[in-house]
Amino acid sequence: IEATGGRAALARLTSTYATGVMEFVAAEMHGKMEIYAKAPNKQLVVSMLEGVGEVRQGFDGQVAWSRSPTGEIQEAGGALLEEMKRAATFNAALKWRELFPKVELAGEETVAGRKAYAVRLFPAAGKPETRCFDRETFLFVKETGTHELPGQGPVQIALEFSDYRDVGGIKVPFRIQQVMAPVGEIRITLSEVKNNPELDDTLFRKPVK
């Protein structure tokens, strides 16, 4: 919390917007991405992939949903609902004790050639995950765990976060490298991040069609 700007700076956030590009390395496929988030627990991720179309995944505070490029709309339940609900928690870093009743130090790892503390987090519902924090800067640099994906079920995912930049007094990773079976490596590079944009609640609601 302190490494990314401090509790007071994070508490001033009420919404965020980010946009950038994504690359599926093995498939040589590119696309654009937009991420909208609003307190206390709303989120929308829009991916526009070349040759595939638009994919939307959202949580409006109660309902978790996704819409495929063909227009098929699915509502999440069970483990996927719990995971999307947790992922949509705004300012989750400030609420880690609520989200993860049990947390333990799991040793050290090397991430991008640097030493990092590995922390094991156990949610009230769902599988545990491991997060790594740089031993010198204390920035969040890696996450590994089993995550639920719409239409795929549980999948092992590893993410690395880098290229931290200051956005209104808060450090944000502008580069995310994700490795997920069977897709392989996905690189996400943000080009813009905005703090406290005006976001209407209707943006996050499940589409009618």
C-alpha positions in Angstrom: 0.0 0.0 0.0 2.7 2.5 0.9 4.9 1.5 -2.1 2.1 2.4 -4.5 1.3 5.8 -3.0 -0.2 5.3 0.5 -3.5 4.6 2.0 -4.8 8.2 1.8 -4.0 8.5 -2.0 -5.7 5.2 -2.7 -8.7 6.1 -0.6 -9.3 9.2 -2.8 -10.0 6.9 -5.8 -13.6 6.3 -6.7 -13.2 5.0 -10.3 -10.5 4.2 -12.8 -10.2 3.7 -16.6 -7.4 2.1 -18.5 -6.8 1.4 -22.2 -4.0 -0.4 -24.1 -3.1 -3.2 -26.4 -2.8 -7.0 -25.9 -0.8 -9.5 -27.9 -1.3 -13.3 -28.0 2.3 -14.2 -28.7 1.9 -17.8 -30.0 -1.1 -17.0 -32.2 0.5 -13.6 -33.4 -2.9 -12.0 -32.6 -3.3 -8.5 -31.5 -6.2 -6.4 -30.0 -7.2 -3.5 -27.9 -8.4 -3.6 -24.3 -10.3 -1.2 -22.0 -10.8 -1.7 -18.3 -13.4 0.2 -16.3 -13.7 0.0 -12.5 -15.9 1.8 -10.0 -16.3 1.7 -6.2 -17.3 -0.2 -4.4 -17.4 -3.3 -6.6 -18.1 -2.7 -10.3 -15.8 -3.8 -13.2 -15.9 -4.1 -17.0 -13.2 -5.5 -19.2 -13.6 -5.0 -23.0 -11.3 -6.9 -25.3 -11.4 -6.3 -29.1 -9.4 -8.9 -30.9 -8.4 -8.8 -34.6 -10.2 -11.5 -36.5 -12.2 -12.5 -33.5 -14.4 -9.6 -32.3 -15.4 -8.0 -29.0 -15.5 -9.9 -25.7 -17.0 -8.2 -22.6 -16.8 -9.4 -19.0 -18.5 -7.4 -16.3 -19.7 -7.4 -12.7 -22.3 -4.8 -11.6 -22.1 -5.4 -7.9 -24.3 -8.5 -7.9 -24.3 -10.1 -11.3 -21.2 -11.4 -13.1 -21.6 -11.9 -16.9 -19.8 -12.2 -20.2 -20.6 -11.6 -23.8 -18.9 -13.5 -26.6 -18.1 -12.1 -30.1 -21.2 -13.9 -31.4 -23.4 -12.0 -28.9 -23.9 -15.0 -26.6 -24.4 -13.8 -23.0 -23.6 -15.9 -20.0 -24.2 -15.3 -16.3 -21.6 -16.6 -14.0 -22.3 -18.7 -10.8 -20.5 -20.8 -8.3 -16.7 -20.4 -8.1 -16.5 -18.1 -11.2 -19.0 -15.7 -9.6 -17.0 -15.6 -6.4 -13.8 -14.9 -8.3 -15.2 -12.2 -10.5 -16.8 -10.6 -7.4 -13.4 -10.6 -5.6 -11.6 -9.2 -8.7 -14.2 -6.4 -9.0 -13.5 -5.2 -5.4 -12.4 -1.6 -5.9 -9.2 -0.6 -4.0 -8.7 -4.3 -3.1 -5.3 -3.6 -1.7 -6.9 -1.6 1.2 -9.3 -4.5 1.8 -6.9 -7.5 1.8 -7.8 -8.6 5.3 -11.5 -8.9 4.3 -10.8 -10.7 1.0 -8.2 -13.1 2.4 -8.9 -14.3 6.0 -5.6 -16.2 6.0 -2.3 -14.9 4.8 1.2 -16.4 5.2 4.7 -15.7 4.1 5.8 -18.4 1.7 9.5 -17.6 1.3 11.2 -15.8 -1.5 11.2 -16.0 -5.3 13.2 -14.4 -8.1 11.1 -12.3 -10.4 12.7 -10.7 -13.5 16.1 -11.2 -11.9 15.1 -9.5 -8.6 14.4 -11.0 -5.2 10.8 -10.9 -4.0 8.8 -11.9 -1.0 6.2 -14.6 -1.8 3.0 -14.3 0.1 0.3 -17.0 0.1 -3.3 -15.7 0.3 -6.3 -17.8 1.1 -9.8 -16.4 0.2 -12.9 -17.3 2.1 -14.2 -19.0 -1.1 -12.0 -20.3 -3.9 -8.4 -21.4 -4.3 -5.4 -19.7 -2.7 -3.0 -17.6 -4.7 0.6 -16.5 -4.4 1.7 -12.9 -4.8 5.2 -11.7 -4.9 6.4 -8.2 -3.8 9.8 -6.8 -4.7 12.1 -7.1 -1.7 13.5 -3.5 -2.2 10.6 -1.5 -3.6 7.7 -3.6 -2.2 5.8 -3.3 -5.4 3.5 -6.1 -6.5 5.4 -7.9 -9.3 3.9 -11.4 -9.7 0.8 -13.5 -9.1 0.2 -17.2 -9.6 -2.8 -19.3 -9.0 -5.7 -21.3 -10.4 -8.5 -19.0 -11.8 -11.9 -19.7 -13.2 -12.5 -18.6 -16.7 -15.9 -18.3 -18.5 -16.5 -21.4 -20.6 -13.1 -23.0 -19.6 -13.3 -23.8 -15.9 -10.2 -23.7 -13.7 -7.0 -22.6 -15.4 -3.4 -22.1 -14.1 -2.4 -18.5 -14.6 0.8 -16.6 -13.9 1.0 -12.8 -14.2 4.0 -10.5 -13.9 3.6 -6.7 -13.4 6.3 -4.1 -14.4 6.8 -0.6 -15.9 5.2 1.1 -12.9 4.4 4.7 -13.6 3.0 7.5 -11.4 -0.7 8.3 -12.1 -2.0 11.1 -9.9 0.3 10.1 -7.0 -0.4 6.3 -7.4 2.0 3.9 -9.0 0.4 1.7 -11.7 1.9 -1.2 -13.7 1.7 -0.3 -17.4 3.0 -3.7 -18.5 1.4 -7.1 -17.6 2.7 -10.4 -18.9 0.3 -13.3 -18.5 1.0 -17.0 -19.1 -2.1 -19.2 -19.3 -2.5 -22.8 -20.5 -3.4 -23.6 -23.2 -3.3 -20.0 -24.7 0.3 -19.3 -23.8 1.8 -15.9 -23.3 -0.4 -12.7 -23.4 1.3 -9.3 -23.2 -0.7 -6.3 -22.1 0.7 -2.8 -22.5 -1.3 0.1 -21.2 -1.2 3.4 -23.0 -3.4 5.5 -20.7 -4.8 5.3 -17.1 -7.3 7.8 -15.7 -8.2 8.3 -12.1 -11.8 9.2 -11.0 -13.5 9.4 -14.4 -17.3 9.7 -14.5 -18.7 6.2 -15.1 -22.4 5.5 -15.2 -23.6 2.4 -13.4 -25.4 1.2 -16.5 -22.0 0.6 -18.1 -21.5 -2.5 -15.9 -24.9 -4.1 -16.3 -25.5 -7.4 -18.1 -26.6 -6.6 -21.7 -30.2 -7.6 -22.6 -28.9 -9.0 -25.9 
